[in-house]
Amino acid sequence: MAKVRVYDLAREFGMKGKELADRLVELGYAVTSHSSTLEDDMVADIRRKMGGEPVSPSVSVGRIEVRGRSESSGPWGGTVVRRRSKADKEEAARQQELAETRALEEEAEAARIRLLAQEQENRESLPAEAAGLSESQAPAVPEQAEAPEPERAVPAEAEPGIGTTAPSAEEPEAVQESGSRESAESRPATAAPPAAKDQTPAQQKRPRVRKVRTTPGPGTEPERPKPLARIVGRMEIPVPSEASASEQRPARPKPGNRPAAPAHDAAVGQDAGRGAARGGKKKDKGNRRVVAVSEDEALDRRMARGSGRKGKGGREDFLGDAEGDYTRQRGGRRKKNPRQARELPQPVAETRAIKRRIKVVASISVADLARHMSVKATEVITALMKLGVMATVNQALDVDTAALVATDFGFEVEQAMHAELEVEALEAMEEEQGGEALPRPPVVTVMGHVDHGKTSILDAIRKTDVALGEAGGITQHIGAYHVQNAQGGGITFVDTPGHAAFTEMRSRGAQVTDIVVLVVAADDGVMEQTKEAIAHAKAAEVPIVVAVNKIDKPGADAERVRRELSDYGLIPEDWGGQTIYCETSAKKGLGIPELLESIQIQADILELKADPSRKARGVVIEAQLHKGRGPVATVLVQEGTLRPGDNFVAGMFSGRVRLLSNERGERVKAAGPAIPVEIQGLSGVPSAGDPFMVVTDEKMAKAVASARQLKARETELASASKVSLDNLFEKMAEQDMKELKVILRADVQGTLEAFGQAAENLSTDTIRVHVLHEGTGSITENDIHLASASNAIVIGFNVRPSVKVKELAGQEGVDVRAYDVIYHALEDIEKAMKGMLEPTFEERVIGTADVRQTFQVPKVGLIAGCTVLSGKMQRNAKVRVLREGVVIYTGKIASLKRFKDDAKEVLTGFECGIGVERFNDIKVGDQLEAFVMDEVEATL
Ligand SMILES: Nc1nc2c(ncn2[C@@H]2O[C@H](COP(=O)(O)OP(=O)(O)OP(=O)(O)O)[C@@H](O)[C@H]2O)c(=O)[nH]1
């Protein structure tokens, strides 16, 4: 073919040669001047790019690919040459952009449906497409219609569209763009260029766009236009999602793009191929995006693309991150948010999950549980009722119950015992791995009756402390101190006030004392507190060393003391017993070394040992908040060695030993077993008797402390009993109570007024009696609820609470008292205020009976014919009616008859008739349980 020069071509376009040359340079063609020669392919390409065809021809030649490989079309599939009128092409070109945009939205849904329909759907679409072509292009019709291949090819094309792998996927796009469906799916490399050459601009838009994303590979034909030129058309790149959109076009032919359908199909094949290569997920993304795009958005998108990115990054984004890319281009951050929002639920859910977990150590009050779940306490109470649990706001729920009710509110209750378990594990490990247990000094507590000389003896002992040297004198009192005797032995004295503290510590599980020194004044003998001290020491199973003091006194009689103490089991050694006796005079310093020696002997007998190599463990002897030094505690180390820097837990508090000092205020570097030491560095003030333990690290210390605080709070709530006349005095002392709230019930109004006045007159400077509520009639459940909520007691005159009310009162811990005489009630209140009142009554079951028959007796009511199973049935006793083990009524035995005679009581094995007061619903098979309320003696 003759070579065409630029100016020749320019004439076709009605341009000057130079103009076209410049234009071609702009387009990236290697043109130097208006007289440069152009290859045929270049000419065709230029014609296409310059607005289609030369001015003169009235028709253009387009080539469309026949889908699939036909027998006649050779290995790459056949092509059909068709003719289109210029008007058609112009129309197509004009409408192309808008049509595509509209198509995006219109086709989006169809695309999704189509993808889901997969092969069958695609197959159905092909005939429609072929028919569309046949209408306008006679030559194409027979070939397309007759060829069976296209139909076979469609499924193959569709497959990549849904994520299957197509070998062509990784082929250079320049090759793929013009490929037929077949070429796209199988081997498009060489078939593509002819189609590209002959396509109308509208047809080529899409393929051109795709070219942008790839660099022409080695498989491209040499005569193909330079890649640079192709980049110019990049602005029209459809996003991958459009692949699925374009896939729909054959099914919905439109006037503007119907002829281009095959090319679109080819594009589908390409995109599908890419999608396949990148995995179905990305393809799916593309699909989602298409669905979401409106016409306006599509326009925006195209514009954004037009001004947008180039090169590989663009391709990556388009294909792999289409949504992200879109949102970034359209609105930066703002637009990115929706995407983030889609990703957010996960972390949000996690946060919620954490928030929705409530840690409970042992129990939690209803109020606390409600607070944790941000619901009203009444809602929790209702939920509990549904579970069959009757609870009040302040009632404590155990972990299981709390977990059960929390589930209703979408919360999870977690047993918060980890920290404590860790400590236990550490303790166990320490014990296991600990070193050798070595002899340790004894820990001694001095007890005795008032004024028998305890303090004097301790003072005398201190004076013997060789460690004091000439400086002498204890500089500070720390509750315990260690003395070294002349023989080099050491003894630790716990200097706590009396046996109350001793017992209190013991009640906390802190057995610190190895030996008790019982001081008895020789001139006074065994007194009340001497006996108590003996009882406490014995209860604690601690050996006693007796110090018979004040032997210097004229009336001193050591023998008498021995005799008296022998009565309590403290038999002297020289009498054949095992108790060591020492005669001392604290005042004159007599017998003190012997006393110390005796203690030592006793300690030797006990063979006291401890392992100094492990982490320290001990007991808080006393603690206080010091103005300048913060919380300080005297700790008695029982095992291991305590050193500055150790992280520890003391009761509910944690800390790190900042400073260790002994009873003389001297800094010490370490404190071993049985050594009392004062520590600084606590987070709070622990209580005497609290366990002390060095833990692994600060984190653990804090965790354990907070777990204990939580537990303590729960325990406090759980045991928070309501004020009763019995504990009124304690509560006053503990809680600084200033008011005794009373709810009154009486049979007549006059009694109420009289009592109310008298009760309020009992008010003193420290406590006021306040009648919270009063009314006539029996005590109601509401009274109990009110009392429970207000920490009040309920007093009834000539009225008794019903069984139900009584039970409720029991559950709520409300003190309900019934009196017949105002004076007795006032007396009780007065006693309570003085802390003198003791518990009064206790229930005692006296017998059970089986109901065998029932009789309706006129004017009397229902009588149960019973057999007494155990104990006895007693007239006027209280009785519970049980049906299948459940108490259905509690009342009083109104009548008890043996045959026709009234009986006081009926014993086991006998039959009787029982009438229950105000209860006529007794049935055969019920069981009656008779009980009485016994007055309970006050105990110490
Ligand atoms: N004659 C004489 N008097 C003594 C002796 N020991 C103590 N006293 C005196 O007895 C009184 C009470 O002594 P304390 O040491 O205070 O007795 P206590 O047992 O500590 O007393 P409380 O702390 O009140 O329980 C004081 O006046 C002492 O001087 C002693 O061995 N001989």
The ligand as a Tripos MOL2 file, in Angstrom:
@<TRIPOS>MOLECULE
LIG
   32    34     1     0     0
SMALL
NO_CHARGES

@<TRIPOS>ATOM
      1 N1          5.0070   -3.7970  143.7910 N.pl3     1 LIG1
      2 C1          4.9110   -4.0450  142.5350 C.ar      1 LIG1
      3 N2          4.1010   -3.3310  141.7950 N.ar      1 LIG1
      4 C2          3.9940   -3.6500  140.4700 C.ar      1 LIG1
      5 C3          4.6980   -4.6820  139.9030 C.ar      1 LIG1
      6 N3          4.3680   -4.7660  138.5780 N.ar      1 LIG1
      7 C4          3.5140   -3.7770  138.3690 C.ar      1 LIG1
      8 N4          3.2910   -3.1070  139.5000 N.ar      1 LIG1
      9 C5          2.3850   -1.9830  139.6230 C.3       1 LIG1
     10 O1          1.0930   -2.3860  139.3130 O.3       1 LIG1
     11 C6          0.4040   -1.3440  138.6700 C.3       1 LIG1
     12 C7         -0.1770   -1.8440  137.3870 C.3       1 LIG1
     13 O2          0.8660   -2.2310  136.5860 O.3       1 LIG1
     14 P1          0.7170   -2.3020  135.0030 P.3       1 LIG1
     15 O3          1.9770   -2.8000  134.4540 O.co2     1 LIG1
     16 O4          0.1960   -1.0520  134.5420 O.co2     1 LIG1
     17 O5         -0.3500   -3.4100  134.9200 O.3       1 LIG1
     18 P2         -1.1250   -3.8270  133.6050 P.3       1 LIG1
     19 O6         -1.4960   -5.2350  133.7760 O.co2     1 LIG1
     20 O7         -0.3070   -3.4860  132.4650 O.co2     1 LIG1
     21 O8         -2.3900   -2.9360  133.7310 O.3       1 LIG1
     22 P3         -3.4060   -2.6360  132.5460 P.3       1 LIG1
     23 O9         -2.5620   -2.0660  131.4860 O.co2     1 LIG1
     24 O10        -4.3100   -1.6260  133.1910 O.co2     1 LIG1
     25 O11        -4.0560   -3.8880  132.2440 O.co2     1 LIG1
     26 C8          1.4290   -0.2240  138.5020 C.3       1 LIG1
     27 O12         1.2470    0.7240  139.4470 O.3       1 LIG1
     28 C9          2.7310   -0.8810  138.6820 C.3       1 LIG1
     29 O13         3.6770   -0.0480  139.2490 O.3       1 LIG1
     30 C10         5.5670   -5.4590  140.7090 C.ar      1 LIG1
     31 O14         6.2090   -6.4150  140.3130 O.2       1 LIG1
     32 N5          5.6250   -5.1120  142.0350 N.ar      1 LIG1
@<TRIPOS>BOND
     1     1     2 1
     2     2     3 ar
     3     2    32 ar
     4     3     4 ar
     5     4     5 ar
     6     4     8 ar
     7     5     6 ar
     8     5    30 ar
     9     6     7 ar
    10     7     8 ar
    11     8     9 1
    12     9    10 1
    13     9    28 1
    14    10    11 1
    15    11    12 1
    16    11    26 1
    17    12    13 1
    18    13    14 1
    19    14    15 2
    20    14    16 1
    21    14    17 1
    22    17    18 1
    23    18    19 2
    24    18    20 1
    25    18    21 1
    26    21    22 1
    27    22    23 2
    28    22    24 1
    29    22    25 1
    30    26    27 1
    31    26    28 1
    32    28    29 1
    33    30    31 2
    34    30    32 ar
@<TRIPOS>SUBSTRUCTURE
     1 LIG1         1 GROUP 0 **** ****
